[in-house]
Amino acid sequence: MILLGTLWPNGQMPLADIPFADKLQHVLAFAAWAGLMAAGWRLPAGTLIAGLALVGAVIELIQPLTGRAAELADFAADLTGAALGAWGARWLLPRNLAWWRIRRLRLPALQASAEQQ
């Protein structure tokens, strides 16, 4: 989906008339991609960000072949999204998993104590 969106001919994308909407789309797409990758794989965040930065650079180099212009601002938005997604997932996931573990361990104990009373 991200490759389709970034390589689609210019002017046909949704929200094309809104200023900076394309940059926001780049940030959100790469943040989601990085977040999913960070959740699924145990790669260091820096490695993940570097890999997605490489993908973003290749996309910008290919875009002129599809009738779009390569923009440094798009690459910066890709890099920003990748960093936000990778670091965000690394920060949020352990806290959510810890909450679920605590709840899973405490809930049976609470139910057992309620049944005894």
KOLPA-696395 format. One record per residue: residue in three letters; x, y, z of N, C-alpha, C in turn. Coordinates in nm, 3 decimals. Example, Ala and Ser with C-alpha at 12.3 -4.5 7.8 and 13.67 -1.06 7.14 Angstrom:
REM residues 2
{res = ALA&n.xx = 1.319&n.yy = -0.569&n.zz = 0.780&ca.xx = 1.230&ca.yy = -0.450&ca.zz = 0.780&c.xx = 1.320&c.yy = -0.330&c.zz = 0.780} .
{res = SER&n.xx = 1.285&n.yy = -0.225&n.zz = 0.708&ca.xx = 1.367&ca.yy = -0.106&ca.zz = 0.714&c.xx = 1.290&c.yy = 0.003&c.zz = 0.787} .
***
This chain:
REM residues 117
{res = MET&n.xx = 0.082&n.yy = -0.118&n.zz = 0.000&ca.xx = 0.000&ca.yy = 0.000&ca.zz = 0.000&c.xx = 0.087&c.yy = 0.126&c.zz = 0.000} .
{res = ILE&n.xx = 0.193&n.yy = 0.124&n.zz = 0.077&ca.xx = 0.280&ca.yy = 0.241&ca.zz = 0.084&c.xx = 0.348&c.yy = 0.265&c.zz = -0.050} .
{res = LEU&n.xx = 0.398&n.yy = 0.159&n.zz = -0.111&ca.xx = 0.462&ca.yy = 0.175&ca.zz = -0.241&c.xx = 0.362&c.yy = 0.224&c.zz = -0.345} .
{res = LEU&n.xx = 0.241&n.yy = 0.172&n.zz = -0.342&ca.xx = 0.138&ca.yy = 0.217&ca.zz = -0.434&c.xx = 0.108&c.yy = 0.366&c.zz = -0.413} .
{res = GLY&n.xx = 0.093&n.yy = 0.405&n.zz = -0.288&ca.xx = 0.063&ca.yy = 0.545&ca.zz = -0.257&c.xx = 0.174&c.yy = 0.641&c.zz = -0.294} .
{res = THR&n.xx = 0.299&n.yy = 0.599&n.zz = -0.274&ca.xx = 0.410&ca.yy = 0.690&ca.zz = -0.302&c.xx = 0.449&c.yy = 0.693&c.zz = -0.448} .
{res = LEU&n.xx = 0.409&n.yy = 0.591&n.zz = -0.522&ca.xx = 0.445&ca.yy = 0.586&ca.zz = -0.664&c.xx = 0.326&c.yy = 0.615&c.zz = -0.756} .
{res = TRP&n.xx = 0.210&n.yy = 0.647&n.zz = -0.698&ca.xx = 0.091&ca.yy = 0.678&ca.zz = -0.777&c.xx = 0.112&c.yy = 0.810&c.zz = -0.850} .
{res = PRO&n.xx = 0.063&n.yy = 0.821&n.zz = -0.973&ca.xx = 0.080&ca.yy = 0.948&ca.zz = -1.047&c.xx = 0.026&c.yy = 1.066&c.zz = -0.968} .
{res = ASN&n.xx = 0.097&n.yy = 1.176&n.zz = -0.974&ca.xx = 0.066&ca.yy = 1.295&ca.zz = -0.896&c.xx = -0.070&c.yy = 1.354&c.zz = -0.933} .
{res = GLY&n.xx = -0.136&n.yy = 1.413&n.zz = -0.836&ca.xx = -0.263&ca.yy = 1.480&ca.zz = -0.858&c.xx = -0.383&c.yy = 1.390&c.zz = -0.848} .
{res = GLN&n.xx = -0.363&n.yy = 1.261&n.zz = -0.835&ca.xx = -0.474&ca.yy = 1.168&ca.zz = -0.826&c.xx = -0.493&c.yy = 1.111&c.zz = -0.686} .
{res = MET&n.xx = -0.407&n.yy = 1.149&n.zz = -0.597&ca.xx = -0.416&ca.yy = 1.100&ca.zz = -0.460&c.xx = -0.522&c.yy = 1.177&c.zz = -0.383} .
{res = PRO&n.xx = -0.588&n.yy = 1.111&n.zz = -0.286&ca.xx = -0.682&ca.yy = 1.184&ca.zz = -0.201&c.xx = -0.610&c.yy = 1.295&c.zz = -0.124} .
{res = LEU&n.xx = -0.679&n.yy = 1.401&n.zz = -0.096&ca.xx = -0.627&ca.yy = 1.516&ca.zz = -0.023&c.xx = -0.514&c.yy = 1.588&c.zz = -0.097} .
{res = ALA&n.xx = -0.506&n.yy = 1.573&n.zz = -0.229&ca.xx = -0.396&ca.yy = 1.632&ca.zz = -0.305&c.xx = -0.400&c.yy = 1.784&c.zz = -0.302} .
{res = ASP&n.xx = -0.517&n.yy = 1.843&n.zz = -0.275&ca.xx = -0.529&ca.yy = 1.990&ca.zz = -0.277&c.xx = -0.494&c.yy = 2.054&c.zz = -0.143} .
{res = ILE&n.xx = -0.480&n.yy = 1.977&n.zz = -0.037&ca.xx = -0.452&ca.yy = 2.031&ca.zz = 0.096&c.xx = -0.300&c.yy = 2.048&c.zz = 0.111} .
{res = PRO&n.xx = -0.256&n.yy = 2.168&n.zz = 0.152&ca.xx = -0.110&ca.yy = 2.190&ca.zz = 0.167&c.xx = -0.050&c.yy = 2.096&c.zz = 0.272} .
{res = PHE&n.xx = 0.062&n.yy = 2.040&n.zz = 0.241&ca.xx = 0.141&ca.yy = 1.951&ca.zz = 0.328&c.xx = 0.070&c.yy = 1.821&c.zz = 0.363} .
{res = ALA&n.xx = -0.044&n.yy = 1.791&n.zz = 0.301&ca.xx = -0.114&ca.yy = 1.665&ca.zz = 0.329&c.xx = -0.028&c.yy = 1.547&c.zz = 0.284} .
{res = ASP&n.xx = 0.046&n.yy = 1.564&n.zz = 0.175&ca.xx = 0.129&ca.yy = 1.453&ca.zz = 0.129&c.xx = 0.241&c.yy = 1.423&c.zz = 0.228} .
{res = LYS&n.xx = 0.293&n.yy = 1.526&n.zz = 0.293&ca.xx = 0.399&ca.yy = 1.503&ca.zz = 0.395&c.xx = 0.341&c.yy = 1.428&c.zz = 0.515} .
{res = LEU&n.xx = 0.220&n.yy = 1.467&n.zz = 0.555&ca.xx = 0.154&ca.yy = 1.398&ca.zz = 0.666&c.xx = 0.127&c.yy = 1.253&c.zz = 0.629} .
{res = GLN&n.xx = 0.088&n.yy = 1.228&n.zz = 0.505&ca.xx = 0.065&ca.yy = 1.091&ca.zz = 0.461&c.xx = 0.194&c.yy = 1.010&c.zz = 0.465} .
{res = HIS&n.xx = 0.305&n.yy = 1.071&n.zz = 0.426&ca.xx = 0.434&ca.yy = 1.003&ca.zz = 0.433&c.xx = 0.469&c.yy = 0.969&c.zz = 0.578} .
{res = VAL&n.xx = 0.454&n.yy = 1.065&n.zz = 0.667&ca.xx = 0.486&ca.yy = 1.042&ca.zz = 0.808&c.xx = 0.400&c.yy = 0.930&c.zz = 0.865} .
{res = LEU&n.xx = 0.269&n.yy = 0.936&n.zz = 0.843&ca.xx = 0.179&ca.yy = 0.835&ca.zz = 0.899&c.xx = 0.203&c.yy = 0.697&c.zz = 0.840} .
{res = ALA&n.xx = 0.227&n.yy = 0.690&n.zz = 0.711&ca.xx = 0.251&ca.yy = 0.560&ca.zz = 0.647&c.xx = 0.379&c.yy = 0.495&c.zz = 0.699} .
{res = PHE&n.xx = 0.486&n.yy = 0.573&n.zz = 0.705&ca.xx = 0.612&ca.yy = 0.515&ca.zz = 0.752&c.xx = 0.611&c.yy = 0.489&c.zz = 0.903} .
{res = ALA&n.xx = 0.535&n.yy = 0.566&n.zz = 0.978&ca.xx = 0.522&ca.yy = 0.540&ca.zz = 1.122&c.xx = 0.447&c.yy = 0.408&c.zz = 1.144} .
{res = ALA&n.xx = 0.341&n.yy = 0.387&n.zz = 1.068&ca.xx = 0.266&ca.yy = 0.261&ca.zz = 1.081&c.xx = 0.353&c.yy = 0.143&c.zz = 1.038} .
{res = TRP&n.xx = 0.425&n.yy = 0.159&n.zz = 0.928&ca.xx = 0.511&ca.yy = 0.052&ca.zz = 0.879&c.xx = 0.619&c.yy = 0.020&c.zz = 0.982} .
{res = ALA&n.xx = 0.685&n.yy = 0.120&n.zz = 1.034&ca.xx = 0.791&ca.yy = 0.098&ca.zz = 1.133&c.xx = 0.735&c.yy = 0.040&c.zz = 1.262} .
{res = GLY&n.xx = 0.618&n.yy = 0.088&n.zz = 1.303&ca.xx = 0.557&ca.yy = 0.035&ca.zz = 1.425&c.xx = 0.524&c.yy = -0.112&c.zz = 1.414} .
{res = LEU&n.xx = 0.469&n.yy = -0.152&n.zz = 1.300&ca.xx = 0.438&ca.yy = -0.293&ca.zz = 1.279&c.xx = 0.565&c.yy = -0.378&c.zz = 1.272} .
{res = MET&n.xx = 0.667&n.yy = -0.326&n.zz = 1.207&ca.xx = 0.793&ca.yy = -0.400&ca.zz = 1.200&c.xx = 0.859&c.yy = -0.411&c.zz = 1.337} .
{res = ALA&n.xx = 0.852&n.yy = -0.304&n.zz = 1.414&ca.xx = 0.912&ca.yy = -0.306&ca.zz = 1.548&c.xx = 0.836&c.yy = -0.402&c.zz = 1.639} .
{res = ALA&n.xx = 0.705&n.yy = -0.412&n.zz = 1.620&ca.xx = 0.626&ca.yy = -0.503&ca.zz = 1.701&c.xx = 0.652&c.yy = -0.649&c.zz = 1.664} .
{res = GLY&n.xx = 0.680&n.yy = -0.674&n.zz = 1.537&ca.xx = 0.696&ca.yy = -0.810&ca.zz = 1.490&c.xx = 0.836&c.yy = -0.865&c.zz = 1.495} .
{res = TRP&n.xx = 0.935&n.yy = -0.778&n.zz = 1.485&ca.xx = 1.074&ca.yy = -0.822&ca.zz = 1.481&c.xx = 1.153&c.yy = -0.758&c.zz = 1.593} .
{res = ARG&n.xx = 1.254&n.yy = -0.828&n.zz = 1.639&ca.xx = 1.341&ca.yy = -0.778&ca.zz = 1.745&c.xx = 1.465&c.yy = -0.711&c.zz = 1.688} .
{res = LEU&n.xx = 1.446&n.yy = -0.623&n.zz = 1.592&ca.xx = 1.558&ca.yy = -0.547&ca.zz = 1.537&c.xx = 1.582&c.yy = -0.424&c.zz = 1.622} .
{res = PRO&n.xx = 1.707&n.yy = -0.379&n.zz = 1.632&ca.xx = 1.731&ca.yy = -0.251&ca.zz = 1.699&c.xx = 1.659&c.yy = -0.139&c.zz = 1.623} .
{res = ALA&n.xx = 1.609&n.yy = -0.041&n.zz = 1.696&ca.xx = 1.534&ca.yy = 0.068&ca.zz = 1.634&c.xx = 1.617&c.yy = 0.140&c.zz = 1.528} .
{res = GLY&n.xx = 1.746&n.yy = 0.158&n.zz = 1.552&ca.xx = 1.832&ca.yy = 0.225&ca.zz = 1.455&c.xx = 1.842&c.yy = 0.148&c.zz = 1.324} .
{res = THR&n.xx = 1.850&n.yy = 0.016&n.zz = 1.332&ca.xx = 1.856&ca.yy = -0.068&ca.zz = 1.213&c.xx = 1.726&c.yy = -0.058&c.zz = 1.134} .
{res = LEU&n.xx = 1.615&n.yy = -0.061&n.zz = 1.206&ca.xx = 1.484&ca.yy = -0.050&ca.zz = 1.143&c.xx = 1.467&c.yy = 0.085&c.zz = 1.074} .
{res = ILE&n.xx = 1.506&n.yy = 0.191&n.zz = 1.143&ca.xx = 1.496&ca.yy = 0.326&ca.zz = 1.085&c.xx = 1.586&c.yy = 0.339&c.zz = 0.963} .
{res = ALA&n.xx = 1.708&n.yy = 0.285&n.zz = 0.971&ca.xx = 1.800&ca.yy = 0.293&ca.zz = 0.857&c.xx = 1.745&c.yy = 0.216&c.zz = 0.738} .
{res = GLY&n.xx = 1.687&n.yy = 0.100&n.zz = 0.762&ca.xx = 1.629&ca.yy = 0.022&ca.zz = 0.653&c.xx = 1.513&c.yy = 0.094&c.zz = 0.585} .
{res = LEU&n.xx = 1.426&n.yy = 0.154&n.zz = 0.666&ca.xx = 1.315&ca.yy = 0.228&ca.zz = 0.608&c.xx = 1.361&c.yy = 0.357&c.zz = 0.543} .
{res = ALA&n.xx = 1.468&n.yy = 0.416&n.zz = 0.592&ca.xx = 1.526&ca.yy = 0.534&ca.zz = 0.526&c.xx = 1.577&c.yy = 0.496&c.zz = 0.387} .
{res = LEU&n.xx = 1.637&n.yy = 0.379&n.zz = 0.377&ca.xx = 1.683&ca.yy = 0.332&ca.zz = 0.247&c.xx = 1.565&c.yy = 0.311&c.zz = 0.152} .
{res = VAL&n.xx = 1.457&n.yy = 0.252&n.zz = 0.202&ca.xx = 1.336&ca.yy = 0.234&ca.zz = 0.121&c.xx = 1.282&c.yy = 0.369&c.zz = 0.077} .
{res = GLY&n.xx = 1.276&n.yy = 0.465&n.zz = 0.168&ca.xx = 1.228&ca.yy = 0.599&ca.zz = 0.134&c.xx = 1.314&c.yy = 0.666&c.zz = 0.028} .
{res = ALA&n.xx = 1.446&n.yy = 0.647&n.zz = 0.037&ca.xx = 1.537&ca.yy = 0.705&ca.zz = -0.062&c.xx = 1.516&c.yy = 0.642&c.zz = -0.199} .
{res = VAL&n.xx = 1.499&n.yy = 0.510&n.zz = -0.202&ca.xx = 1.475&ca.yy = 0.441&ca.zz = -0.329&c.xx = 1.343&c.yy = 0.486&c.zz = -0.390} .
{res = ILE&n.xx = 1.240&n.yy = 0.501&n.zz = -0.307&ca.xx = 1.111&ca.yy = 0.550&ca.zz = -0.356&c.xx = 1.127&c.yy = 0.686&c.zz = -0.421} .
{res = GLU&n.xx = 1.201&n.yy = 0.775&n.zz = -0.356&ca.xx = 1.219&ca.yy = 0.910&ca.zz = -0.411&c.xx = 1.298&c.yy = 0.906&c.zz = -0.541} .
{res = LEU&n.xx = 1.390&n.yy = 0.812&n.zz = -0.556&ca.xx = 1.465&ca.yy = 0.799&ca.zz = -0.680&c.xx = 1.379&c.yy = 0.742&c.zz = -0.793} .
{res = ILE&n.xx = 1.283&n.yy = 0.657&n.zz = -0.759&ca.xx = 1.196&ca.yy = 0.594&ca.zz = -0.859&c.xx = 1.081&c.yy = 0.686&c.zz = -0.900} .
{res = GLN&n.xx = 1.039&n.yy = 0.775&n.zz = -0.813&ca.xx = 0.922&ca.yy = 0.858&ca.zz = -0.840&c.xx = 0.926&c.yy = 0.935&c.zz = -0.972} .
{res = PRO&n.xx = 1.040&n.yy = 0.989&n.zz = -1.017&ca.xx = 1.039&ca.yy = 1.058&ca.zz = -1.147&c.xx = 0.999&c.yy = 0.967&c.zz = -1.263} .
{res = LEU&n.xx = 1.017&n.yy = 0.837&n.zz = -1.249&ca.xx = 0.976&ca.yy = 0.744&ca.zz = -1.354&c.xx = 0.824&c.yy = 0.730&c.zz = -1.362} .
{res = THR&n.xx = 0.753&n.yy = 0.772&n.zz = -1.259&ca.xx = 0.607&ca.yy = 0.761&ca.zz = -1.255&c.xx = 0.540&c.yy = 0.896&c.zz = -1.279} .
{res = GLY&n.xx = 0.615&n.yy = 0.996&n.zz = -1.315&ca.xx = 0.557&ca.yy = 1.127&ca.zz = -1.340&c.xx = 0.551&c.yy = 1.216&c.zz = -1.217} .
{res = ARG&n.xx = 0.610&n.yy = 1.172&n.zz = -1.109&ca.xx = 0.615&ca.yy = 1.253&ca.zz = -0.987&c.xx = 0.755&c.yy = 1.307&c.zz = -0.968} .
{res = ALA&n.xx = 0.767&n.yy = 1.404&n.zz = -0.883&ca.xx = 0.899&ca.yy = 1.464&ca.zz = -0.857&c.xx = 0.958&c.yy = 1.406&c.zz = -0.729} .
{res = ALA&n.xx = 1.087&n.yy = 1.383&n.zz = -0.731&ca.xx = 1.157&ca.yy = 1.341&ca.zz = -0.610&c.xx = 1.175&c.yy = 1.464&c.zz = -0.522} .
{res = GLU&n.xx = 1.138&n.yy = 1.452&n.zz = -0.394&ca.xx = 1.148&ca.yy = 1.565&ca.zz = -0.303&c.xx = 1.224&c.yy = 1.524&c.zz = -0.177} .
{res = LEU&n.xx = 1.317&n.yy = 1.608&n.zz = -0.138&ca.xx = 1.390&ca.yy = 1.585&ca.zz = -0.015&c.xx = 1.296&c.yy = 1.593&c.zz = 0.106} .
{res = ALA&n.xx = 1.193&n.yy = 1.677&n.zz = 0.097&ca.xx = 1.096&ca.yy = 1.690&ca.zz = 0.207&c.xx = 1.016&c.yy = 1.560&c.zz = 0.225} .
{res = ASP&n.xx = 0.988&n.yy = 1.489&n.zz = 0.116&ca.xx = 0.920&ca.yy = 1.360&ca.zz = 0.128&c.xx = 1.010&c.yy = 1.260&c.zz = 0.199} .
{res = PHE&n.xx = 1.138&n.yy = 1.259&n.zz = 0.162&ca.xx = 1.232&ca.yy = 1.170&ca.zz = 0.229&c.xx = 1.243&c.yy = 1.203&c.zz = 0.377} .
{res = ALA&n.xx = 1.246&n.yy = 1.332&n.zz = 0.410&ca.xx = 1.250&ca.yy = 1.372&ca.zz = 0.551&c.xx = 1.124&c.yy = 1.328&c.zz = 0.624} .
{res = ALA&n.xx = 1.010&n.yy = 1.336&n.zz = 0.558&ca.xx = 0.885&ca.yy = 1.290&ca.zz = 0.620&c.xx = 0.888&c.yy = 1.139&c.zz = 0.640} .
{res = ASP&n.xx = 0.943&n.yy = 1.064&n.zz = 0.543&ca.xx = 0.956&ca.yy = 0.919&ca.zz = 0.558&c.xx = 1.044&c.yy = 0.885&c.zz = 0.677} .
{res = LEU&n.xx = 1.156&n.yy = 0.954&n.zz = 0.687&ca.xx = 1.251&ca.yy = 0.930&ca.zz = 0.796&c.xx = 1.188&c.yy = 0.966&c.zz = 0.932} .
{res = THR&n.xx = 1.116&n.yy = 1.075&n.zz = 0.936&ca.xx = 1.047&ca.yy = 1.115&ca.zz = 1.060&c.xx = 0.945&c.yy = 1.011&c.zz = 1.101} .
{res = GLY&n.xx = 0.866&n.yy = 0.965&n.zz = 1.006&ca.xx = 0.766&ca.yy = 0.863&ca.zz = 1.036&c.xx = 0.828&c.yy = 0.733&c.zz = 1.082} .
{res = ALA&n.xx = 0.937&n.yy = 0.693&n.zz = 1.017&ca.xx = 1.005&ca.yy = 0.570&ca.zz = 1.056&c.xx = 1.057&c.yy = 0.580&c.zz = 1.200} .
{res = ALA&n.xx = 1.115&n.yy = 0.694&n.zz = 1.233&ca.xx = 1.167&ca.yy = 0.713&ca.zz = 1.369&c.xx = 1.055&c.yy = 0.714&c.zz = 1.471} .
{res = LEU&n.xx = 0.948&n.yy = 0.787&n.zz = 1.442&ca.xx = 0.834&ca.yy = 0.792&ca.zz = 1.535&c.xx = 0.773&c.yy = 0.654&c.zz = 1.555} .
{res = GLY&n.xx = 0.756&n.yy = 0.581&n.zz = 1.448&ca.xx = 0.695&ca.yy = 0.448&ca.zz = 1.457&c.xx = 0.783&c.yy = 0.348&c.zz = 1.530} .
{res = ALA&n.xx = 0.911&n.yy = 0.346&n.zz = 1.497&ca.xx = 1.002&ca.yy = 0.250&ca.zz = 1.561&c.xx = 1.020&c.yy = 0.280&c.zz = 1.709} .
{res = TRP&n.xx = 1.049&n.yy = 0.405&n.zz = 1.742&ca.xx = 1.069&ca.yy = 0.440&ca.zz = 1.883&c.xx = 0.937&c.yy = 0.436&c.zz = 1.960} .
{res = GLY&n.xx = 0.829&n.yy = 0.475&n.zz = 1.896&ca.xx = 0.699&ca.yy = 0.470&ca.zz = 1.962&c.xx = 0.659&c.yy = 0.328&c.zz = 1.998} .
{res = ALA&n.xx = 0.680&n.yy = 0.236&n.zz = 1.905&ca.xx = 0.647&ca.yy = 0.096&ca.zz = 1.932&c.xx = 0.737&c.yy = 0.040&c.zz = 2.041} .
{res = ARG&n.xx = 0.863&n.yy = 0.074&n.zz = 2.038&ca.xx = 0.956&ca.yy = 0.025&ca.zz = 2.142&c.xx = 0.919&c.yy = 0.080&c.zz = 2.280} .
{res = TRP&n.xx = 0.862&n.yy = 0.198&n.zz = 2.283&ca.xx = 0.824&ca.yy = 0.259&ca.zz = 2.411&c.xx = 0.688&c.yy = 0.208&c.zz = 2.457} .
{res = LEU&n.xx = 0.592&n.yy = 0.197&n.zz = 2.365&ca.xx = 0.456&ca.yy = 0.161&ca.zz = 2.404&c.xx = 0.436&c.yy = 0.012&c.zz = 2.427} .
{res = LEU&n.xx = 0.495&n.yy = -0.071&n.zz = 2.342&ca.xx = 0.468&ca.yy = -0.215&ca.zz = 2.351&c.xx = 0.509&c.yy = -0.277&c.zz = 2.484} .
{res = PRO&n.xx = 0.628&n.yy = -0.250&n.zz = 2.537&ca.xx = 0.663&ca.yy = -0.313&ca.zz = 2.665&c.xx = 0.567&c.yy = -0.272&c.zz = 2.777} .
{res = ARG&n.xx = 0.519&n.yy = -0.150&n.zz = 2.776&ca.xx = 0.427&ca.yy = -0.105&ca.zz = 2.880&c.xx = 0.292&c.yy = -0.176&c.zz = 2.867} .
{res = ASN&n.xx = 0.243&n.yy = -0.190&n.zz = 2.745&ca.xx = 0.116&ca.yy = -0.259&ca.zz = 2.725&c.xx = 0.128&c.yy = -0.407&c.zz = 2.757} .
{res = LEU&n.xx = 0.239&n.yy = -0.469&n.zz = 2.717&ca.xx = 0.258&ca.yy = -0.610&ca.zz = 2.746&c.xx = 0.270&c.yy = -0.633&c.zz = 2.896} .
{res = ALA&n.xx = 0.338&n.yy = -0.544&n.zz = 2.965&ca.xx = 0.349&ca.yy = -0.556&ca.zz = 3.111&c.xx = 0.211&c.yy = -0.545&c.zz = 3.175} .
{res = TRP&n.xx = 0.129&n.yy = -0.454&n.zz = 3.127&ca.xx = -0.006&ca.yy = -0.438&ca.zz = 3.181&c.xx = -0.086&c.yy = -0.567&c.zz = 3.162} .
{res = TRP&n.xx = -0.076&n.yy = -0.627&n.zz = 3.043&ca.xx = -0.149&ca.yy = -0.751&ca.zz = 3.018&c.xx = -0.097&c.yy = -0.865&c.zz = 3.104} .
{res = ARG&n.xx = 0.035&n.yy = -0.874&n.zz = 3.124&ca.xx = 0.090&ca.yy = -0.980&ca.zz = 3.210&c.xx = 0.041&c.yy = -0.964&c.zz = 3.353} .
{res = ILE&n.xx = 0.046&n.yy = -0.841&n.zz = 3.404&ca.xx = 0.001&ca.yy = -0.817&ca.zz = 3.541&c.xx = -0.147&c.yy = -0.853&c.zz = 3.554} .
{res = ARG&n.xx = -0.225&n.yy = -0.810&n.zz = 3.458&ca.xx = -0.369&ca.yy = -0.839&ca.zz = 3.463&c.xx = -0.394&c.yy = -0.989&c.zz = 3.454} .
{res = ARG&n.xx = -0.322&n.yy = -1.057&n.zz = 3.367&ca.xx = -0.340&ca.yy = -1.201&ca.zz = 3.351&c.xx = -0.302&c.yy = -1.276&c.zz = 3.478} .
{res = LEU&n.xx = -0.198&n.yy = -1.230&n.zz = 3.548&ca.xx = -0.154&ca.yy = -1.298&ca.zz = 3.670&c.xx = -0.243&c.yy = -1.263&c.zz = 3.789} .
{res = ARG&n.xx = -0.287&n.yy = -1.139&n.zz = 3.798&ca.xx = -0.366&ca.yy = -1.096&ca.zz = 3.914&c.xx = -0.512&c.yy = -1.135&c.zz = 3.905} .
{res = LEU&n.xx = -0.567&n.yy = -1.141&n.zz = 3.785&ca.xx = -0.710&ca.yy = -1.169&ca.zz = 3.770&c.xx = -0.749&c.yy = -1.305&c.zz = 3.828} .
{res = PRO&n.xx = -0.677&n.yy = -1.414&n.zz = 3.799&ca.xx = -0.714&ca.yy = -1.542&ca.zz = 3.862&c.xx = -0.702&c.yy = -1.538&c.zz = 4.015} .
{res = ALA&n.xx = -0.601&n.yy = -1.468&n.zz = 4.065&ca.xx = -0.585&ca.yy = -1.458&ca.zz = 4.210&c.xx = -0.700&c.yy = -1.381&c.zz = 4.272} .
{res = LEU&n.xx = -0.743&n.yy = -1.275&n.zz = 4.208&ca.xx = -0.857&ca.yy = -1.198&ca.zz = 4.258&c.xx = -0.986&c.yy = -1.279&c.zz = 4.252} .
{res = GLN&n.xx = -1.003&n.yy = -1.358&n.zz = 4.146&ca.xx = -1.123&ca.yy = -1.439&ca.zz = 4.134&c.xx = -1.125&c.yy = -1.549&c.zz = 4.241} .
{res = ALA&n.xx = -1.008&n.yy = -1.606&n.zz = 4.267&ca.xx = -1.000&ca.yy = -1.712&ca.zz = 4.369&c.xx = -1.031&c.yy = -1.656&c.zz = 4.507} .
{res = SER&n.xx = -0.978&n.yy = -1.537&n.zz = 4.537&ca.xx = -1.005&ca.yy = -1.478&ca.zz = 4.669&c.xx = -1.152&c.yy = -1.437&c.zz = 4.680} .
{res = ALA&n.xx = -1.215&n.yy = -1.395&n.zz = 4.572&ca.xx = -1.356&ca.yy = -1.359&ca.zz = 4.576&c.xx = -1.444&c.yy = -1.483&c.zz = 4.597} .
{res = GLU&n.xx = -1.404&n.yy = -1.596&n.zz = 4.541&ca.xx = -1.482&ca.yy = -1.719&ca.zz = 4.557&c.xx = -1.469&c.yy = -1.772&c.zz = 4.700} .
{res = GLN&n.xx = -1.356&n.yy = -1.750&n.zz = 4.765&ca.xx = -1.336&ca.yy = -1.797&ca.zz = 4.902&c.xx = -1.417&c.yy = -1.715&c.zz = 5.001} .
{res = GLN&n.xx = -1.446&n.yy = -1.590&n.zz = 4.968&ca.xx = -1.519&ca.yy = -1.505&ca.zz = 5.061&c.xx = -1.662&c.yy = -1.531&c.zz = 5.043} .
***
